[in-house]
Amino acid sequence: MGSNLTGWHGLILLVVVLLLFAAPKLPVLARSLAQSITIFRGEVRTKDDAAESTTTDDASSRSGA
């Protein structure tokens, strides 16, 4: 019977076991992941804005000189 299990069967079995035993913790994990993504996006935007303003400052100083 064990030889009939494929990778997909094992994956589905793992998901079912995780849902059964980790269900109370899933909302906390999802909230934490969402906060991490929000912080990451904010940092990326900050770096993009800083790079953009540096590029704009460099271009304006070159044209003015």
PyMOL Python script that loads the backbone (N, CA, C, O; Angstrom):
from pymol import cmd

cmd.read_pdbstr("""\
ATOM      1  N   MET A   1       0.821  -1.191   0.000  1.00  0.00           N
ATOM      2  CA  MET A   1       0.000   0.000   0.000  1.00  0.00           C
ATOM      3  C   MET A   1       0.867   1.257   0.000  1.00  0.00           C
ATOM      4  O   MET A   1       0.514   2.244  -0.646  1.00  0.00           O
ATOM      5  N   GLY A   2       1.968   1.239   0.697  1.00  0.00           N
ATOM      6  CA  GLY A   2       2.836   2.390   0.769  1.00  0.00           C
ATOM      7  C   GLY A   2       3.495   2.719  -0.564  1.00  0.00           C
ATOM      8  O   GLY A   2       3.879   3.865  -0.795  1.00  0.00           O
ATOM      9  N   SER A   3       3.630   1.727  -1.446  1.00  0.00           N
ATOM     10  CA  SER A   3       4.279   1.980  -2.728  1.00  0.00           C
ATOM     11  C   SER A   3       3.366   2.717  -3.699  1.00  0.00           C
ATOM     12  O   SER A   3       3.840   3.234  -4.710  1.00  0.00           O
ATOM     13  N   ASN A   4       2.075   2.779  -3.417  1.00  0.00           N
ATOM     14  CA  ASN A   4       1.129   3.476  -4.292  1.00  0.00           C
ATOM     15  C   ASN A   4       1.091   4.974  -4.027  1.00  0.00           C
ATOM     16  O   ASN A   4       0.454   5.713  -4.777  1.00  0.00           O
ATOM     17  N   LEU A   5       1.761   5.437  -2.974  1.00  0.00           N
ATOM     18  CA  LEU A   5       1.760   6.860  -2.663  1.00  0.00           C
ATOM     19  C   LEU A   5       2.760   7.581  -3.558  1.00  0.00           C
ATOM     20  O   LEU A   5       3.925   7.198  -3.652  1.00  0.00           O
ATOM     21  N   THR A   6       2.277   8.637  -4.215  1.00  0.00           N
ATOM     22  CA  THR A   6       3.159   9.441  -5.056  1.00  0.00           C
ATOM     23  C   THR A   6       3.465  10.744  -4.334  1.00  0.00           C
ATOM     24  O   THR A   6       3.018  10.953  -3.206  1.00  0.00           O
ATOM     25  N   GLY A   7       4.210  11.601  -4.969  1.00  0.00           N
ATOM     26  CA  GLY A   7       4.549  12.892  -4.378  1.00  0.00           C
ATOM     27  C   GLY A   7       3.318  13.735  -4.096  1.00  0.00           C
ATOM     28  O   GLY A   7       3.247  14.415  -3.073  1.00  0.00           O
ATOM     29  N   TRP A   8       2.339  13.694  -5.008  1.00  0.00           N
ATOM     30  CA  TRP A   8       1.118  14.476  -4.810  1.00  0.00           C
ATOM     31  C   TRP A   8       0.324  13.982  -3.611  1.00  0.00           C
ATOM     32  O   TRP A   8      -0.241  14.782  -2.865  1.00  0.00           O
ATOM     33  N   HIS A   9       0.280  12.662  -3.423  1.00  0.00           N
ATOM     34  CA  HIS A   9      -0.437  12.117  -2.269  1.00  0.00           C
ATOM     35  C   HIS A   9       0.220  12.583  -0.973  1.00  0.00           C
ATOM     36  O   HIS A   9      -0.464  12.965  -0.024  1.00  0.00           O
ATOM     37  N   GLY A  10       1.523  12.548  -0.942  1.00  0.00           N
ATOM     38  CA  GLY A  10       2.249  12.992   0.246  1.00  0.00           C
ATOM     39  C   GLY A  10       2.028  14.472   0.514  1.00  0.00           C
ATOM     40  O   GLY A  10       1.871  14.879   1.665  1.00  0.00           O
ATOM     41  N   LEU A  11       2.014  15.274  -0.535  1.00  0.00           N
ATOM     42  CA  LEU A  11       1.786  16.707  -0.388  1.00  0.00           C
ATOM     43  C   LEU A  11       0.385  16.994   0.141  1.00  0.00           C
ATOM     44  O   LEU A  11       0.212  17.820   1.036  1.00  0.00           O
ATOM     45  N   ILE A  12      -0.597  16.323  -0.404  1.00  0.00           N
ATOM     46  CA  ILE A  12      -1.980  16.500   0.059  1.00  0.00           C
ATOM     47  C   ILE A  12      -2.109  16.047   1.503  1.00  0.00           C
ATOM     48  O   ILE A  12      -2.774  16.712   2.298  1.00  0.00           O
ATOM     49  N   LEU A  13      -1.493  14.939   1.854  1.00  0.00           N
ATOM     50  CA  LEU A  13      -1.531  14.445   3.226  1.00  0.00           C
ATOM     51  C   LEU A  13      -0.871  15.437   4.174  1.00  0.00           C
ATOM     52  O   LEU A  13      -1.373  15.660   5.276  1.00  0.00           O
ATOM     53  N   LEU A  14       0.238  16.032   3.769  1.00  0.00           N
ATOM     54  CA  LEU A  14       0.918  17.032   4.580  1.00  0.00           C
ATOM     55  C   LEU A  14       0.040  18.263   4.795  1.00  0.00           C
ATOM     56  O   LEU A  14      -0.023  18.787   5.907  1.00  0.00           O
ATOM     57  N   VAL A  15      -0.631  18.725   3.757  1.00  0.00           N
ATOM     58  CA  VAL A  15      -1.519  19.887   3.873  1.00  0.00           C
ATOM     59  C   VAL A  15      -2.677  19.583   4.823  1.00  0.00           C
ATOM     60  O   VAL A  15      -3.036  20.427   5.644  1.00  0.00           O
ATOM     61  N   VAL A  16      -3.257  18.411   4.726  1.00  0.00           N
ATOM     62  CA  VAL A  16      -4.369  18.037   5.603  1.00  0.00           C
ATOM     63  C   VAL A  16      -3.910  17.986   7.063  1.00  0.00           C
ATOM     64  O   VAL A  16      -4.602  18.481   7.952  1.00  0.00           O
ATOM     65  N   VAL A  17      -2.753  17.394   7.303  1.00  0.00           N
ATOM     66  CA  VAL A  17      -2.235  17.308   8.669  1.00  0.00           C
ATOM     67  C   VAL A  17      -1.934  18.707   9.213  1.00  0.00           C
ATOM     68  O   VAL A  17      -2.237  19.000  10.369  1.00  0.00           O
ATOM     69  N   LEU A  18      -1.345  19.561   8.391  1.00  0.00           N
ATOM     70  CA  LEU A  18      -1.061  20.927   8.833  1.00  0.00           C
ATOM     71  C   LEU A  18      -2.342  21.683   9.144  1.00  0.00           C
ATOM     72  O   LEU A  18      -2.404  22.416  10.131  1.00  0.00           O
ATOM     73  N   LEU A  19      -3.357  21.516   8.320  1.00  0.00           N
ATOM     74  CA  LEU A  19      -4.626  22.194   8.577  1.00  0.00           C
ATOM     75  C   LEU A  19      -5.281  21.699   9.862  1.00  0.00           C
ATOM     76  O   LEU A  19      -5.892  22.483  10.587  1.00  0.00           O
ATOM     77  N   LEU A  20      -5.160  20.429  10.142  1.00  0.00           N
ATOM     78  CA  LEU A  20      -5.777  19.878  11.352  1.00  0.00           C
ATOM     79  C   LEU A  20      -5.077  20.345  12.622  1.00  0.00           C
ATOM     80  O   LEU A  20      -5.731  20.725  13.593  1.00  0.00           O
ATOM     81  N   PHE A  21      -3.747  20.317  12.615  1.00  0.00           N
ATOM     82  CA  PHE A  21      -3.016  20.600  13.840  1.00  0.00           C
ATOM     83  C   PHE A  21      -2.567  22.051  13.977  1.00  0.00           C
ATOM     84  O   PHE A  21      -2.301  22.510  15.087  1.00  0.00           O
ATOM     85  N   ALA A  22      -2.479  22.772  12.873  1.00  0.00           N
ATOM     86  CA  ALA A  22      -2.001  24.148  12.946  1.00  0.00           C
ATOM     87  C   ALA A  22      -3.107  25.169  12.647  1.00  0.00           C
ATOM     88  O   ALA A  22      -2.821  26.357  12.495  1.00  0.00           O
ATOM     89  N   ALA A  23      -4.344  24.725  12.563  1.00  0.00           N
ATOM     90  CA  ALA A  23      -5.445  25.621  12.212  1.00  0.00           C
ATOM     91  C   ALA A  23      -5.571  26.821  13.149  1.00  0.00           C
ATOM     92  O   ALA A  23      -5.806  27.925  12.658  1.00  0.00           O
ATOM     93  N   PRO A  24      -5.431  26.676  14.450  1.00  0.00           N
ATOM     94  CA  PRO A  24      -5.545  27.859  15.319  1.00  0.00           C
ATOM     95  C   PRO A  24      -4.436  28.890  15.094  1.00  0.00           C
ATOM     96  O   PRO A  24      -4.627  30.075  15.365  1.00  0.00           O
ATOM     97  N   LYS A  25      -3.300  28.448  14.609  1.00  0.00           N
ATOM     98  CA  LYS A  25      -2.170  29.360  14.423  1.00  0.00           C
ATOM     99  C   LYS A  25      -2.156  30.021  13.049  1.00  0.00           C
ATOM    100  O   LYS A  25      -1.406  30.974  12.839  1.00  0.00           O
ATOM    101  N   LEU A  26      -2.967  29.537  12.107  1.00  0.00           N
ATOM    102  CA  LEU A  26      -2.934  30.066  10.751  1.00  0.00           C
ATOM    103  C   LEU A  26      -3.289  31.551  10.665  1.00  0.00           C
ATOM    104  O   LEU A  26      -2.605  32.271   9.937  1.00  0.00           O
ATOM    105  N   PRO A  27      -4.313  32.056  11.358  1.00  0.00           N
ATOM    106  CA  PRO A  27      -4.598  33.488  11.274  1.00  0.00           C
ATOM    107  C   PRO A  27      -3.441  34.362  11.772  1.00  0.00           C
ATOM    108  O   PRO A  27      -3.162  35.420  11.208  1.00  0.00           O
ATOM    109  N   VAL A  28      -2.783  33.911  12.819  1.00  0.00           N
ATOM    110  CA  VAL A  28      -1.641  34.659  13.353  1.00  0.00           C
ATOM    111  C   VAL A  28      -0.502  34.663  12.334  1.00  0.00           C
ATOM    112  O   VAL A  28       0.134  35.695  12.121  1.00  0.00           O
ATOM    113  N   LEU A  29      -0.245  33.533  11.714  1.00  0.00           N
ATOM    114  CA  LEU A  29       0.808  33.446  10.706  1.00  0.00           C
ATOM    115  C   LEU A  29       0.481  34.303   9.489  1.00  0.00           C
ATOM    116  O   LEU A  29       1.362  34.965   8.941  1.00  0.00           O
ATOM    117  N   ALA A  30      -0.775  34.295   9.066  1.00  0.00           N
ATOM    118  CA  ALA A  30      -1.187  35.105   7.919  1.00  0.00           C
ATOM    119  C   ALA A  30      -1.045  36.593   8.226  1.00  0.00           C
ATOM    120  O   ALA A  30      -0.586  37.358   7.378  1.00  0.00           O
ATOM    121  N   ARG A  31      -1.431  37.005   9.419  1.00  0.00           N
ATOM    122  CA  ARG A  31      -1.319  38.410   9.817  1.00  0.00           C
ATOM    123  C   ARG A  31       0.147  38.835   9.867  1.00  0.00           C
ATOM    124  O   ARG A  31       0.495  39.928   9.420  1.00  0.00           O
ATOM    125  N   SER A  32       0.987  37.985  10.400  1.00  0.00           N
ATOM    126  CA  SER A  32       2.410  38.276  10.484  1.00  0.00           C
ATOM    127  C   SER A  32       3.023  38.381   9.090  1.00  0.00           C
ATOM    128  O   SER A  32       3.842  39.265   8.837  1.00  0.00           O
ATOM    129  N   LEU A  33       2.634  37.494   8.193  1.00  0.00           N
ATOM    130  CA  LEU A  33       3.135  37.535   6.824  1.00  0.00           C
ATOM    131  C   LEU A  33       2.689  38.818   6.126  1.00  0.00           C
ATOM    132  O   LEU A  33       3.472  39.441   5.410  1.00  0.00           O
ATOM    133  N   ALA A  34       1.442  39.208   6.332  1.00  0.00           N
ATOM    134  CA  ALA A  34       0.926  40.438   5.717  1.00  0.00           C
ATOM    135  C   ALA A  34       1.680  41.664   6.238  1.00  0.00           C
ATOM    136  O   ALA A  34       1.996  42.566   5.462  1.00  0.00           O
ATOM    137  N   GLN A  35       1.967  41.708   7.520  1.00  0.00           N
ATOM    138  CA  GLN A  35       2.715  42.830   8.083  1.00  0.00           C
ATOM    139  C   GLN A  35       4.136  42.867   7.518  1.00  0.00           C
ATOM    140  O   GLN A  35       4.662  43.942   7.230  1.00  0.00           O
ATOM    141  N   SER A  36       4.745  41.721   7.363  1.00  0.00           N
ATOM    142  CA  SER A  36       6.096  41.655   6.809  1.00  0.00           C
ATOM    143  C   SER A  36       6.117  42.152   5.368  1.00  0.00           C
ATOM    144  O   SER A  36       7.027  42.880   4.972  1.00  0.00           O
ATOM    145  N   ILE A  37       5.118  41.761   4.589  1.00  0.00           N
ATOM    146  CA  ILE A  37       5.038  42.207   3.197  1.00  0.00           C
ATOM    147  C   ILE A  37       4.829  43.716   3.130  1.00  0.00           C
ATOM    148  O   ILE A  37       5.430  44.392   2.295  1.00  0.00           O
ATOM    149  N   THR A  38       3.974  44.243   4.009  1.00  0.00           N
ATOM    150  CA  THR A  38       3.724  45.681   4.039  1.00  0.00           C
ATOM    151  C   THR A  38       5.002  46.450   4.364  1.00  0.00           C
ATOM    152  O   THR A  38       5.304  47.455   3.720  1.00  0.00           O
ATOM    153  N   ILE A  39       5.746  45.986   5.351  1.00  0.00           N
ATOM    154  CA  ILE A  39       7.013  46.635   5.728  1.00  0.00           C
ATOM    155  C   ILE A  39       8.001  46.558   4.571  1.00  0.00           C
ATOM    156  O   ILE A  39       8.671  47.544   4.263  1.00  0.00           O
ATOM    157  N   PHE A  40       8.097  45.407   3.934  1.00  0.00           N
ATOM    158  CA  PHE A  40       9.022  45.226   2.814  1.00  0.00           C
ATOM    159  C   PHE A  40       8.675  46.178   1.671  1.00  0.00           C
ATOM    160  O   PHE A  40       9.563  46.820   1.111  1.00  0.00           O
ATOM    161  N   ARG A  41       7.395  46.274   1.321  1.00  0.00           N
ATOM    162  CA  ARG A  41       6.983  47.167   0.241  1.00  0.00           C
ATOM    163  C   ARG A  41       7.296  48.615   0.591  1.00  0.00           C
ATOM    164  O   ARG A  41       7.725  49.380  -0.272  1.00  0.00           O
ATOM    165  N   GLY A  42       7.088  49.000   1.843  1.00  0.00           N
ATOM    166  CA  GLY A  42       7.401  50.354   2.266  1.00  0.00           C
ATOM    167  C   GLY A  42       8.878  50.662   2.138  1.00  0.00           C
ATOM    168  O   GLY A  42       9.252  51.757   1.717  1.00  0.00           O
ATOM    169  N   GLU A  43       9.719  49.711   2.497  1.00  0.00           N
ATOM    170  CA  GLU A  43      11.163  49.902   2.387  1.00  0.00           C
ATOM    171  C   GLU A  43      11.595  49.993   0.926  1.00  0.00           C
ATOM    172  O   GLU A  43      12.466  50.793   0.584  1.00  0.00           O
ATOM    173  N   VAL A  44      10.996  49.188   0.075  1.00  0.00           N
ATOM    174  CA  VAL A  44      11.334  49.232  -1.343  1.00  0.00           C
ATOM    175  C   VAL A  44      10.930  50.574  -1.933  1.00  0.00           C
ATOM    176  O   VAL A  44      11.684  51.165  -2.706  1.00  0.00           O
ATOM    177  N   ARG A  45       9.741  51.060  -1.575  1.00  0.00           N
ATOM    178  CA  ARG A  45       9.288  52.365  -2.073  1.00  0.00           C
ATOM    179  C   ARG A  45      10.217  53.474  -1.588  1.00  0.00           C
ATOM    180  O   ARG A  45      10.538  54.389  -2.346  1.00  0.00           O
ATOM    181  N   THR A  46      10.647  53.397  -0.336  1.00  0.00           N
ATOM    182  CA  THR A  46      11.550  54.404   0.218  1.00  0.00           C
ATOM    183  C   THR A  46      12.860  54.426  -0.554  1.00  0.00           C
ATOM    184  O   THR A  46      13.370  55.495  -0.890  1.00  0.00           O
ATOM    185  N   LYS A  47      13.403  53.253  -0.832  1.00  0.00           N
ATOM    186  CA  LYS A  47      14.659  53.176  -1.578  1.00  0.00           C
ATOM    187  C   LYS A  47      14.463  53.662  -3.009  1.00  0.00           C
ATOM    188  O   LYS A  47      15.333  54.345  -3.550  1.00  0.00           O
ATOM    189  N   ASP A  48      13.321  53.320  -3.639  1.00  0.00           N
ATOM    190  CA  ASP A  48      13.043  53.786  -4.999  1.00  0.00           C
ATOM    191  C   ASP A  48      12.910  55.299  -5.030  1.00  0.00           C
ATOM    192  O   ASP A  48      13.432  55.949  -5.936  1.00  0.00           O
ATOM    193  N   ASP A  49      12.216  55.866  -4.050  1.00  0.00           N
ATOM    194  CA  ASP A  49      12.046  57.313  -3.990  1.00  0.00           C
ATOM    195  C   ASP A  49      13.392  58.009  -3.776  1.00  0.00           C
ATOM    196  O   ASP A  49      13.661  59.050  -4.376  1.00  0.00           O
ATOM    197  N   ALA A  50      14.228  57.435  -2.927  1.00  0.00           N
ATOM    198  CA  ALA A  50      15.543  58.022  -2.663  1.00  0.00           C
ATOM    199  C   ALA A  50      16.410  57.961  -3.920  1.00  0.00           C
ATOM    200  O   ALA A  50      17.108  58.923  -4.239  1.00  0.00           O
ATOM    201  N   ALA A  51      16.368  56.851  -4.621  1.00  0.00           N
ATOM    202  CA  ALA A  51      17.157  56.712  -5.852  1.00  0.00           C
ATOM    203  C   ALA A  51      16.631  57.657  -6.921  1.00  0.00           C
ATOM    204  O   ALA A  51      17.408  58.248  -7.672  1.00  0.00           O
ATOM    205  N   GLU A  52      15.323  57.799  -6.991  1.00  0.00           N
ATOM    206  CA  GLU A  52      14.713  58.675  -7.980  1.00  0.00           C
ATOM    207  C   GLU A  52      15.063  60.132  -7.704  1.00  0.00           C
ATOM    208  O   GLU A  52      15.367  60.884  -8.630  1.00  0.00           O
ATOM    209  N   SER A  53      15.022  60.531  -6.443  1.00  0.00           N
ATOM    210  CA  SER A  53      15.353  61.913  -6.103  1.00  0.00           C
ATOM    211  C   SER A  53      16.844  62.183  -6.324  1.00  0.00           C
ATOM    212  O   SER A  53      17.217  63.291  -6.709  1.00  0.00           O
ATOM    213  N   THR A  54      17.679  61.207  -6.092  1.00  0.00           N
ATOM    214  CA  THR A  54      19.113  61.363  -6.343  1.00  0.00           C
ATOM    215  C   THR A  54      19.361  61.523  -7.836  1.00  0.00           C
ATOM    216  O   THR A  54      20.170  62.355  -8.249  1.00  0.00           O
ATOM    217  N   THR A  55      18.673  60.735  -8.640  1.00  0.00           N
ATOM    218  CA  THR A  55      18.817  60.830 -10.092  1.00  0.00           C
ATOM    219  C   THR A  55      18.322  62.186 -10.581  1.00  0.00           C
ATOM    220  O   THR A  55      18.955  62.800 -11.440  1.00  0.00           O
ATOM    221  N   THR A  56      17.204  62.656 -10.047  1.00  0.00           N
ATOM    222  CA  THR A  56      16.660  63.955 -10.428  1.00  0.00           C
ATOM    223  C   THR A  56      17.596  65.070 -10.010  1.00  0.00           C
ATOM    224  O   THR A  56      17.810  66.008 -10.777  1.00  0.00           O
ATOM    225  N   ASP A  57      18.162  64.993  -8.810  1.00  0.00           N
ATOM    226  CA  ASP A  57      19.100  66.009  -8.325  1.00  0.00           C
ATOM    227  C   ASP A  57      20.360  66.042  -9.197  1.00  0.00           C
ATOM    228  O   ASP A  57      20.873  67.115  -9.515  1.00  0.00           O
ATOM    229  N   ASP A  58      20.852  64.864  -9.579  1.00  0.00           N
ATOM    230  CA  ASP A  58      22.044  64.804 -10.413  1.00  0.00           C
ATOM    231  C   ASP A  58      21.776  65.414 -11.790  1.00  0.00           C
ATOM    232  O   ASP A  58      22.612  66.144 -12.322  1.00  0.00           O
ATOM    233  N   ALA A  59      20.632  65.121 -12.354  1.00  0.00           N
ATOM    234  CA  ALA A  59      20.299  65.641 -13.676  1.00  0.00           C
ATOM    235  C   ALA A  59      20.121  67.150 -13.645  1.00  0.00           C
ATOM    236  O   ALA A  59      20.556  67.839 -14.568  1.00  0.00           O
ATOM    237  N   SER A  60      19.489  67.677 -12.600  1.00  0.00           N
ATOM    238  CA  SER A  60      19.269  69.118 -12.532  1.00  0.00           C
ATOM    239  C   SER A  60      20.577  69.857 -12.269  1.00  0.00           C
ATOM    240  O   SER A  60      20.762  70.972 -12.756  1.00  0.00           O
ATOM    241  N   SER A  61      21.484  69.254 -11.508  1.00  0.00           N
ATOM    242  CA  SER A  61      22.758  69.928 -11.238  1.00  0.00           C
ATOM    243  C   SER A  61      23.644  69.928 -12.484  1.00  0.00           C
ATOM    244  O   SER A  61      24.428  70.853 -12.695  1.00  0.00           O
ATOM    245  N   ARG A  62      23.518  68.903 -13.292  1.00  0.00           N
ATOM    246  CA  ARG A  62      24.313  68.835 -14.530  1.00  0.00           C
ATOM    247  C   ARG A  62      23.803  69.838 -15.558  1.00  0.00           C
ATOM    248  O   ARG A  62      24.597  70.475 -16.249  1.00  0.00           O
ATOM    249  N   SER A  63      22.491  69.981 -15.664  1.00  0.00           N
ATOM    250  CA  SER A  63      21.948  70.895 -16.652  1.00  0.00           C
ATOM    251  C   SER A  63      22.149  72.350 -16.239  1.00  0.00           C
ATOM    252  O   SER A  63      22.256  73.229 -17.094  1.00  0.00           O
ATOM    253  N   GLY A  64      22.202  72.607 -14.926  1.00  0.00           N
ATOM    254  CA  GLY A  64      22.383  73.954 -14.435  1.00  0.00           C
ATOM    255  C   GLY A  64      23.831  74.424 -14.479  1.00  0.00           C
ATOM    256  O   GLY A  64      24.091  75.625 -14.398  1.00  0.00           O
ATOM    257  N   ALA A  65      24.771  73.505 -14.605  1.00  0.00           N
ATOM    258  CA  ALA A  65      26.193  73.871 -14.551  1.00  0.00           C
ATOM    259  C   ALA A  65      26.740  74.294 -15.852  1.00  0.00           C
ATOM    260  O   ALA A  65      27.922  74.628 -15.946  1.00  0.00           O
TER     261      ALA A  65
END
""", "prot")
cmd.dss("prot")
cmd.show_as("cartoon", "prot")
cmd.util.cbc("prot")
cmd.orient("prot")
